[in-house]
């Protein structure tokens, strides 16, 4: 349980600094302090990213995960380069559900039809500067034909789809191979919850 509620902060002013596909808002606000009283008013610029849904594709029969590799401009400064290993993900548009998004995105980004999605977590990816909240799933797929290049040309997507077995995943986790937060959370969850997942999916 957190210490405070919505009554314990005040938005003094809100300005839209930029409006495009996404928006940047400037907030002037203050909030109650743990030691008592109120903070001084201060400003924060917030990236209005919206909500997203993501899904780890897992084949419990072949014991393989289906992952993506694609270029990310936000990782240009990475020592590893801007191509990142990820799970399937997409923005939740108005009128969509998180589960509906991962069904659509799994087909668009990986050519996979998913079944039996299990929710892993719902979390804010970087609440210090963005509104983005991610609902993360693990879903069952047939990984026997999971490879190739996918993505929508009109969205400048160039996505390589590949598989890893669980031993490769464990090795990659121990060596710091995965530096995308959603992918890292999903893979660690899978390794820790394999037995539980087999029970949910009735895998003998």
N, C-alpha and C positions, 0 to 999 in steps of 0.2 A: 504494500500500500504506500502511495506517495503521501507526503506531509501536507500538501496544499490542494486546493480545488480551483475551479474557474473564478471563484470570488476573490482569489488572492493575487490577481494581476489586473492591470488596466492598460488598454490600448488607447493611447492619447491621440495618435494620428497615424493614418495609413496612406501611403502614396504609391501609385504604380509608376516605377521608373522605366520599365520596358515591357512591351506586350508584343509577343510574336507567337510562335508555336508554344512556347512557354512564357512565363512572366517573371519579372523581378519586382518584388514589393519592398518598400521601405517602411518599417514600423518604428514609431516612437512609443515606448512603453515603460512601465515600471512594475515591480512585483514585491510581495512580502519577503522578508528575510528570515532565515532560520533563527537568527539571534533576536528577532523581534523588529517591529517597525517596517518601513518600506525602503526600497532602493531609490537612488536618484533615477530620474528619467534617462533613458539611453536609446540609441538607435541601432537597429539591425536590418541588414538587407537579406531578404529571404527569396530563394529560388523556388518558385511555385511549380514544382515538378509534377504534382498530382500523384495518384495512386497507381501501383503496378502490381502485376501478378507474375509469378515465376514458377517453373516446375522442373524438378529433376526427373529425367526419364530413366527408368530402371527396368531391366529384364530379369525377373527373379529366377527364371529357368536357366538362362545362360550366365547369370550372375555378372551382368555387364551394365554399365551406365552409358547413356548416350549424351555426349557433350558437344558444344559448339566452339568454334574459334572464329573471331572476327575482329576487325579494326575498330579501335575506340580512340577518338581524338582526346578524350579526357586523360588518357594514359600516355600521351606523347612524351612526358618527362620520365617515364619508367625506364629503368636500366635494362629491363627485359624487352623493351619495345612496346608499341601500342596494339599489338595483336593479343587478345585476351581469351583465355579459356572460360567459358560461361555455361550456364544452363539456359534453357528456353525462357524468355520473358517478354512482356509487352505492357504497354500502357492500358489502363482500364478506361475505356471511353464511356461517355454518358449512356446509361441504359444497359451497360454490360455488367456481368458478375465476374469476380475473379476466376471462378472455375470455367466460365465461358471463354475468358481470355486465354487461359492456358491450353484449352482444347484447340482454339483457333491458331494460336502461335506455334504449338507443337507441329501442326500440319504445315504452316507457312515456313517456319525456320528449320525444321528437321525432317519433314515428310513423314511424320509419325502420328498414328492414331493412338490416343491414350485411353486408358480405362482405369477405373478404381482409384481416382485421386485421393490422397490422404494429406490433410493439411499439416504442415510442419510447424509454421509460426507466422505471425503477422507482426511486423516490426518497422520502425523508422530507420532508414538507411544512414542518414546523416543529419540528425535533428538540429545540429548547431547552425545549419545554413540552408536547409531544404525541407519542404513539406512532404517529400516522397515517403510513402508507406507501402511496403511490399508484403503481399500475401504469398507465402511460399508453400508449394506442394511437392509431393513425390507421387508419381503416377506410373502405372505399369505399361510397358510397351513390348513389342517383339523386335529385339535388336539385331536379328539375323540379317536384315537388309539395311542397317543404319549406316549409311555413308553417302558421300556426294556433296555437291555444292547447292545451297538453297538461299532463299531470301527474295525480297521484292525489289526489282530494279528501280521502281519509282521512289523507293526509300533508301536507295544507295546501299542496299544490303548485299554483302558478299560473305556468305556463311559456310564454313567448312564443318561438316558433321562427321564425327568419329566416335568410336567406342573405347572404353577402358574396362578391364576386368577389376574386380575388387582388390586384388593384390597390387595392381598398378595404382589404384586410387590411394590405398594406404601408403604406398611408397611416395607418391606425389605429395600427400599431406605431410609426411614426415620431413620431406625435403623442401617444403615451402613452394611447391610448384604452382599452387592456386592462389592468386592474389585478387580475385574478384570476390567481394564479400558474400553475395548471394550464393555463388557456387561453393564457396568455402563452408558456409553454414549448412547448405544442403548435403554436401558430401560427408561432413562430420556427423550430421544427424543420421545419415544412412548407416554409417559404420557402427554407430552406437545403438541403432534401433532395428537391426536386421531381423532379430528374432521376433520382435513385436510386429514388424511389417509382414513377415511370413504368416503370423497368426491372423492378421487382418485379412490378408489375401488368401488364406487357407492353402498355403504352399506346404506340401509335405516333404 
